[in-house]
Amino acid sequence: PVRTTPQSPQAVGQHGKCRRGLTCRSTGGATAGQPGRAAAMVHHRPHGLAALPRRPGYPYVMRHTITEPMRLLRLIILSFAFAMSGCTTLERTAHMYSSEAPPPLTFQYKGGGSSIYYAFSVGDAPQPDTAVFFYGGTGCPSWKSVMPGYASGFTVAARVFVLNKRFVTDRSTGLFDCGRDFHLANNPDQWVADYSEFITAQISSITPKPRNVVLVGVSEGALPAAKIAGLLPEVTHLAIIGGGGYSMRQSLAPLQQRGAILFDGDAGREKIAADPRSIEKHWYGNPYRWWSDVMDVEPLPDFLKLNIPVVIGIGEKDESVPAESARFLASQFKEAGKSNLILHVYPGADHRLSGNGISHRSEFFAELGRLLQPTHN
């Protein structure tokens, strides 16, 4: 079923409440758990970090070869953002140094290398029977800046695990260059390998084994989450924020039609095709190598393989992933005779599930919580 969730006066009080920079409302429409546009030049990312101009397909940060004039320009833009936004990058950065932020843990991969991750519980149960795994976000911001507040809204007790990408440090803001090692490891195959190994290791360490294992893919994280949900039999539910059934290339057309993107996509793709493995050359926020790796990834087959409950939340006015992408996915499930997908299209909301001063993220997690109740299993 395709559900369009109406806005309500009650939702404003429930979801617009300011909570130490994690769910606060902004004069620019931003919330720190789900950031918004603090100023005309500042756009969102799924982790809640205000940043430099985004480019389409997913919420991305512009990142070029840094020169001193560019550093100065960034400082000017960020200063303007701090002045205009009620919930700023400064507040989220401060949260990373507060006692409310989760402490970092380190996961060592079998083949070498490591990632920072965070683990905490929601609810009062001493041994929750639900494990929730978060993954997503383009670039190199740390999830620390928005956790545990980002997971507020869950109505069931759960252990929550949140994995940073390789080479993302504990308190990384992601506002500056992520580094060569990060860019070399930042590709879909690595995401899937790392995320699946991490999930398997954590599940094996939990006693007793959780009844529910939930993957939450946020924006870019929808790609590995959908694939891993079909690879690991332990996974019982999949939740997606800001994702759908289109590839990035397919998403560009409707975004261009509505004026959400103004650049020449064909010209950019020609440049990338001429040097597809470059991590030194950038186009709209990411290296050519990244673009060539993700441009034509087709998420639809991975979604259609799933027989577990899938819940998707997307904003009607999402300017990073068009709502058409999620509606297309729902139509393909219907054509395939599958009834295990629930789609929420939030009126007036953006990629953060926020709009008109209302954040719908808690509603989304509350719906997910209802699906996790024993009566739904």
C-alpha positions, -999 to +999 in steps of 0.1 A: +000+000+000+011+035-008+004+058+022+005+095+021+009+107+057-010+139+065+005+167+086-012+175+119-009+202+145+000+174+170+029+164+149+044+199+153+046+195+190+057+159+189+084+162+162+094+199+162+105+200+199+140+213+204+162+187+221+197+199+227+204+205+191+193+170+180+157+177+170+155+214+172+136+237+147+154+262+126+146+296+112+160+281+080+138+250+082+166+229+096+166+203+124+198+190+138+189+154+137+176+160+102+193+191+091+179+216+067+190+246+048+205+270+072+212+294+044+209+295+007+243+279+001+239+253+029+221+220+022+215+188+041+229+154+045+213+123+060+236+124+090+223+159+099+254+179+089+249+213+073+274+215+045+283+231+012+261+230-019+246+196-026+243+178-059+215+156-070+208+119-067+217+119-029+226+146-004+262+153-012+288+178-002+307+198-028+343+188-023+371+201-046+408+204-045+412+228-016+430+261-022+434+288+004+408+311-012+384+282-012+391+276+025+383+312+032+351+310+011+340+280+031+346+298+063+325+327+051+297+304+040+297+285+072+297+317+093+267+329+073+250+295+079+256+297+117+240+332+118+209+321+098+202+287+113+185+279+146+203+245+145+237+247+132+268+226+124+283+243+154+257+228+176+261+194+161+298+196+165+293+206+201+271+176+206+300+153+195+320+166+225+291+164+250+283+136+274+252+127+254+271+116+224+279+079+222+315+068+228+334+054+199+341+017+194+364+001+168+355-028+145+384-046+130+377-062+096+390-097+090+409-087+058+425-056+075+414-021+083+387-009+107+358+014+112+344+035+141+310+024+153+285+033+180+263+010+201+235+020+225+201+008+236+167+024+234+138+014+257+140-001+291+142-038+284+174-054+299+177-077+270+160-062+239+150-087+213+155-063+184+188-052+168+188-022+145+217-014+122+222+021+106+242+028+076+244+056+051+254+091+042+276+104+014+311+118+023+329+114+056+308+128+084+306+108+116+272+095+128+283+107+163+270+142+156+233+130+156+232+099+177+214+088+197+188+114+190+185+104+153+170+071+165+143+087+187+108+076+178+114+039+181+085+024+201+102-009+209+132-017+230+163-023+208+200-025+206+212+001+181+244-002+161+257+026+139+287+021+115+309+048+101+326+042+068+363+033+067+386+062+074+358+083+090+371+095+124+351+097+156+344+134+154+347+140+117+324+168+105+329+159+068+332+195+059+366+192+044+384+168+022+380+132+033+414+120+022+428+097-004+423+065+016+387+073+022+380+079-015+397+047-025+375+027-001+343+046-008+325+024-033+294+001-032+313-032-031+332-020-001+301-008+016+284-041+012+314-061+023+320-040+054+283-036+065+275-073+061+307-084+080+298-059+108+262-070+111+271-107+111+298-101+138+274-081+161+246-106+158+268-135+167+279-117+198+244-111+211+229-136+236+201-145+233+199-140+195+175-111+186+141-119+172+142-089+149+172-077+129+164-044+112+186-026+086+181+011+082+195+025+050+196+063+049+199+079+014+230+064-002+228+037+025+197+023+007+219+006-018+240-016+005+210-021+029+188-035+002+214-058-011+225-071+023+189-077+034+187-103+006+221-118+015+218-123+052+190-146+063+191-131+098+176-098+086+139-096+093+130-060+083+144-033+060+137+004+065+148+031+039+148+069+043+152+089+011+156+061-014+137+042-040+140+020-071+158+044-095+195+044-103+212+077-099+211+082-137+174+076-137+169+100-108+185+129-126+157+134-152+128+142-129+151+164-107+161+184-138+125+187-150+114+203-117+145+226-116+161+209-086+194+207-105+207+233-129+239+218-142+246+201-175+244+164-166+255+152-200+286+173-200+295+161-166+291+124-175+313+129-206+341+143-183+337+114-159+337+088-187+370+102-199+388+095-166+365+073-146+390+061-120+403+095-109+400+105-073+417+138-079+391+152-103+357+161-088+323+168-102+295+182-080+309+170-048+325+137-054+355+122-073+350+109-108+357+074-094+328+076-070+304+088-098+314+060-121+310+034-093+274+045-084+258+062-114+242+030-128+238+008-098+203-006-101+186-011-067+153-025-080+164-062-084+177-063-048+144-049-035+123-073-055+142-103-041+130-095-006+101-112+011+106-095+045+087-063+054+101-032+037+091+003+048+102+034+029+099+070+038+105+098+014+096+135+011+072+147-015+095+175-023+128+156-020+153+173-042+180+147-038+161+115-046+128+122-064+096+108-048+089+092-082+118+068-075+099+054-044+066+054-062+082+034-090+095+009-066+060+005-050+045+000-085+070-027-093+062-046-061+025-044-070+032-057-106+052-086-091+023-095-068+043-086-037+026-070-007+055-066+017+063-029+009+049+000+028+056+035+013+051+067+032+053+099+010+053+128+034+035+159+020+057+190+017+087+171+031+123+171+018+151+145+018+152+148+056+115+139+059+111+175+071+088+202+058+068+232+071+086+231+104+077+194+110+101+165+111+084+132+102+114+110+111+099+101+145+067+091+128+086+069+104+104+051+132+072+048+152+056+030+122+087+008+120+083+000+157+047-011+151+059-035+124+083-050+150+056-058+175+050-096+179+015-093+164+031-083+130+056-112+129 
